[in-house]
Amino acid sequence: MSRRLAAGAAAGTTLVLTLAACGGSAGKSADSGTGGIRLTAAEVLLKTSQKSGQVNSFAADVTVSGNSQGTTGGTHFTAQVRLRPDVALTGTVDKLSVGGFTLNSSIPVVYLNNTLYGKVPQQFASFVSGKQWAKIDLGQAQKRAGVSFDSLIQHAELVDPGQQTKTFTASKDARKVGEETIDGAKTTHYTGAITVKDALDTLDAQTRTKLQKVYTSVGAQKINFDVWVDGQEQARKLTVKLATSAGETTTLSIVYSNFGKAVSASAPPADQVGNITGFQGMFGGH
């Protein structure tokens, strides 16, 4: 795989992700925001994970940034996400820069039935037979281009507030930082750290296996987190920082809203959709 193709593969993987300080002590009491009851930070995180785990749909404003082998990159997207009864997503990627590959276009995306659709920037139209939308069957992506998208999008654990906050309950140093307003909502800010092993141990076997692949792929050993919890014990924002033994970092930041709002995702009209051909050429590979 050429360096450019590798960058393209990394960009694709980042796109699929669309589709993961100071003060106090772990035992310090904190206002939960419900009835004036004071709970420890650990108790707040447990209640938040339980409440967030009941969420079936939400809006997410996601920013991913990181450095690897001396280069920096990142992506930003907004999406309406449905987790149950089946996973679906509709949104827009407006920044994508990974491994030297940069796409300066706003890309509407839709995910459903294990298929990712992306509206094609004009410069890439020839790779989808001039169609307006590209279709990627994630189950076939690796066979077509040697690019493994794994199972990130169809399970959505990295943006699922329930799964993320559940891993935070493994922290032994969770503490209150202060109070802040996030997207118009009053929240309490908590911070802490966990090892990847401890985080995975909080999850059921199936989810643990899937997320272990994600953490292993980036070589992460430790997770630093921040979470902002509102008065209804709902996570309104979270930030996860993954550090590797090689000194590389990846940061995932998500702002949540529209909990429980219905998500309507539909595939683009069939006559406007093309399968990607010449995938290597699309990313400058040979």
N, C-alpha and C positions, 0 to 999 in steps of 0.2 A: 504494500500500500504506500503510495507516494505521500510526501509530507503534506501537500495540499489536500489530498483525499482524506488523510488522517484528520486534518483540521476540519474538513467538511463533515466527517463522521462525528467529531466532537461537537460541532455546531448542531448537527441533527439530534444528538443525544441530549444536548442542552435544551433544544426545542421540546423534546419529549418530556423533560422535567416540568414543562409547562402544564405539560400534560401530565425539601426537604428543605464586675465594674466596681461596685463600691458598696461599703457599709454593711452593718448588721451581722447576724449570725443565724445559723439554721434553725435555732430554737426560738428566735425572736417572734413575738406575736405580731400579727398584721391584721388590719381591718379587711374583712372578707367582702364588705359592701352589701351584706344581706342582714338587715335587722340589727346592725351595730355589733354583731357577734365578732369576737376577736379570735382569729385562728392563726396557727403557725403557718409559715410559708409552705411547709410540706403539706399541711392539711388543705390549704388553698389550692395547691397544684393537683392534689388528688380529686377534690371536688370539681375543679376545672376540667380535668381529663374525663371525668364521668359525664359532665354536662356536654362537653365538646363531642364526646363519643356518640351522643344521641343525634347529632346534626347529620341530616341527609343531603343537604345542599347548601351552598354558600357562594359568595363572590370573593375572589382572591386577587389581590394586587401583589404580584410576585417579582422580586428582584434577586437574581443570582449573580454573584461576582466571585472572582478567584484569581490565583496566580499559579502557573505551572511552568517549570523549565524556563523561567525568566520572562515569560509573557503573561499578560493580564487579559482577562476577557470577562464577558458577562452577558446577561440577557434580562429583559424586562417584559412582562406580559400581564395582561388583565384577563380574567376569565370568570365565567359562571360555571360552577362545577356541581355535578350531581354524583353522589357516591352510591346511593341505593334508590331503587332496587337494582339498577344497572348503572355502570359508570358512563358518564357523558360529559362533554366539555364544549363550550363555545366561547371564543375570546379573540384577542388580538396580541400578536407579538410586535412590539415597536422598537426593540433593540436586540441585536444578536451579534456578538463579537466573541469568537473563541479561537484560540490558537492561530491568530493571524487572519482568520476569515471574518469579514465584517459584512453584514447585510443591512444596508441603510434603507429599509422599506418597512412600511407598516403591513403586517401580514395577518389577515383574518384566518383563524383556524377553527376547525370543528373536529371533535373526536367522538365516535360512537361505533359500536359493533367491531371493536378491535381495529378500526381504521381511522387514520389521521388524514384530514383534508386541509390543505393550505392553499390560499389564493396566491397565484404565482406572480412574482415581480416580472415586469416586461422583459428584462434581460434574460430570464430563464424560460420564456414561453416556448422556445424551440424544443426544450427537453420534455414537454408534455403535449407535443403535436399542436401547439398553438392554442391549447385550451386555457381557460381562465383559472382552473383549479387543478392542483396535483393531488393524487390519491396514493397513500402509502399504506399497504396492508402490513401492519407491524409483524405479523406472523411470517411474512415472506421477505421482510427487509434484509435480513441477514443473508439469505440466499442470493438476493439480487446484487448486493453491494458489499458484502462482507462487513456490514455495519450491524452491530447488535444493539437493538433498542431495549432488550430484556423485557421486563413486564412493568416498567415504571408507570406508563400512562394508564394502562387498564386497571391498575389497582390504586393509583393516586395517593400512596401513603405519604409521599414527601410533602404534599400540600394538605393532607387530611389533618385538621386541627385535633381530632380525637387521638390519632396515632402519635402525632408529635408530642402533645402534652402528656400522653401516657408515659412516654419515655422519660420525660422530665421528672416524674415521680421517683425515679431511681437516684436522684441527686441527694447527696449527704450534706451539701452546703447551700441549699436554696435559701434565699433571703430577700427581704423587701428592699427595694432601692428608693422608691418614692411614688408620687402620684403624677399622672400626666393625662392629657386629653388626646385621644387618638380618633381621628376622623369624627370629631364632635362628641365622642363618648368619654366620660370620666373613667379612668382606669388606674389600677395599682400595678406598678412595675416590679417584677421579680427577676432575679438572675441566679445562675448556678452553673455547675459543670457536672458532667457524667462521663464515664468511660463508655466506649461503644459496646463493650460486653455487657455492662450493667443496663444500658438502654435496651439492648436486644432481649435481655432476660425478662423485661416487663411485658413482652408481646407474646401472642399465641404463636404456635409452632409455624404455621403457614406464613404469617406476616414476618416472623423473625427470619425465616429462610430467604424471603424476597429482599428484605432490607439489608440483610447481611451481605448479599451480593453487591448492593449499592455501595455500602461503606467499604467493602473490600476493594471494589474497583477503583476507589479514590485513595485507598491506603489510610483511611481515617482511623485514629485510635482514641481520640478524645473529642467530646462535644461540649462546647460552651453555648449556653442558651440565655435568652432574655424573653420574657413573656409579659404581656400587658393584659390584665384581666379586668373586665367591667363588673358592674354591680350585680349582674345576673350570673356571675361565675362563668362567663364565656370569654374565651381567648379572642381579643380583638387584634392583636399583633403578636408575632413571634419572630425571633431571629435565632438562627442556628449557625454556629461557626465550627467547621470541621478542620482540624489540624492534622497533618501527616508527619511521620518521622523525618521526611525529607524537607520539612519546613514549608511545605505548600499549604495554602488555605483555600477553603471554599466557604462562602457565606450565603445563606438562604434567608431572605427576609420576606414575610408575608403579612399583609394587612387584610383582615377579614371583615365582611359586611354581608347584608342580605341573607342572614341565616334562615333557612327554611323556605326561601323563595323558589318557586317552581322554575326549573331549567328546561327550556325547549331547545333541543338540538336536532337539526335535520341535515341530511346530506345535500350538497349542492345538486342542481339538476344534472342528470346523467350526461346530457349532451355538452355540458360545460366542464366535464371532468376528464382528465387524461392520466394515464399511468406514467410515472417517470421513466424515461429511457435515457441512456447515456449518463447514468448517475455519476460516473467518475468524471466525465467532462463537465458536469454541472459544477463540480468543486475544483476543477483544474487538474484532475489526476490523469495519469497515463496508464 
